[in-house]
Amino acid sequence: MGGLGKTTLVANVSERAKVNFQSHVWIAMSKEYTAISLLERLIRNIGDKQEQMRKDKNIQELRTILNSKLKNHKTIVVLDDVWEKRTFLDIQDAFKDVGESHVIITTRLEDVAFLAQPTHRLELKPLDEKDAYDLFYKRAFANNENHKCPQDLKKLAKDIVQRCHGLPLAIVSIGILLSSRQQIPSTSLVLLWVAEGFAVKTEDSTAVEVAEVYLMGWIHRNMLQLVEKDELGRVSRCKMHDIVPDLAMSIAKKVWFGTTNDHESMTMVDAGIVRRLSATAGANIDKQMRLPHLRTLIAHGNTTSTSSPDTLWSILFESRYLAVLELQDSNITLVPRYIGKLFNLRYLGLRGTKNKFLPNTMKKLSNLQTLDVKSTIIERLPQGIVNVKKLRHLFRKSRNLRSISRQKLWGWRRCRRQGPNNILG
């Protein structure tokens, strides 16, 4: 199994031992390696690396040359992650009687490992429970006295460690990720939380400020990983470590959260009850699907359908209670007039889409808080947008978005007095 520490162990041993050898060769294997290409690379990296070699040598000649080099140069050869038994069998003659040179192989496959004598094989096992917890605490709580896990995090730590299945690499990776380090807040994530209703206004704070407090709690525990910054150096995209989503999704399913990345998994979504749906790039959306109780749709990247890119809108025709519609980088080309009927819509994300204009029915979106049309070819906002008095955040591409009339702009400014809008370029 990957992540047991085979490569790490070999790297540690060979690094300490290579001072006693003339040459050191490490090759990360792949399924595409042929015997001839592997022999040629080994020969080039042992001894005189400037040595010229004819291109027309057959496999037997190459085996002889490599064997001779290994005899004359005390070398450590590491073939990391060997996938094909045949690849090694085709070159093994080169490793016979090689003097003081040594050959080390790592593999996930038992039949490859059995090429070595029993006394020369080492099978790594997953960590037992105690060692797994000790390793996780040492990495995740490195700054705590005796690497002690806080009481309020013990249940979460237990769930995470159990999902690592004793794999040291997974435990170390997520432990380091969760250790203390500085990160920048993500505006988009905060606004989504507000639109979802996860953060609400209090007597002393706005909903955005409340969401930022929540985000700082996640940042303090470093459950989020930086993916991309925007042009101002702020975090524009972040993600959870590969192991954390498994934990999150096991909980999310209990609150009618659906995900899909292909046609098969799409059909497994219970359309009659699903409240939130995440459709990843490449998802094949069934045009017959109806989602009457949908509250949130996040469809990043190019989704496909059985007819056209805009089939998505026919699917959402009955989704009258939508609060969040995030379609960043999807292949939609229009926003239909019926969007004005989505009275509950608070967040509309069209960044990076091919949409050319917005219908004037958007003036009916009385609850819209965030509109993101950045990196689109939309040249004009509908005039009725100034009547959307709850709109607080507008993300736009300032160079190609024409201004609305001075009269309407004055009306917009008047609306701003009702709350702290952010008009962002």
Secondary structure, 3 states (H helix, E strand, C coil): CCCCCHHHHHHHHHHHHHHHCCEEEEEECCCCCCHHHHHHHHHHCCCCCCCCCCCCCCHHHHHHHHHHHHHHCCEEEEEECCCCHHHHHHHHHHHCCCCCCEEEECCCCHHHHCCCCHHHCCCCCCCCHHHHHHHHHHHHCCCCHHHCCCHHHHHHHHHHHHHCCCCHHHHHHHHHHHCCCCCCCEHHHHHHHHHHCCCCCCCCCCHHHHHHHHHHHHHHHCCEEEEEECCCCCEEEEEECCCHHHHHHHHHHHHCEEEECCHHHHHCCCCCCCCEEEECCCCEECCCCCCCCCCEEECCCCCEECCCCCHHHHHHHHCCCCCEEECCCCCCCCCCHHHHHCCCCCEEECCCCCCCCCCHHHHHCCCCCEEECCCCCCCECCHHHHHCCCCCEEECCCCCCECCCHHHHHHHHHHHCCCCCEEEC
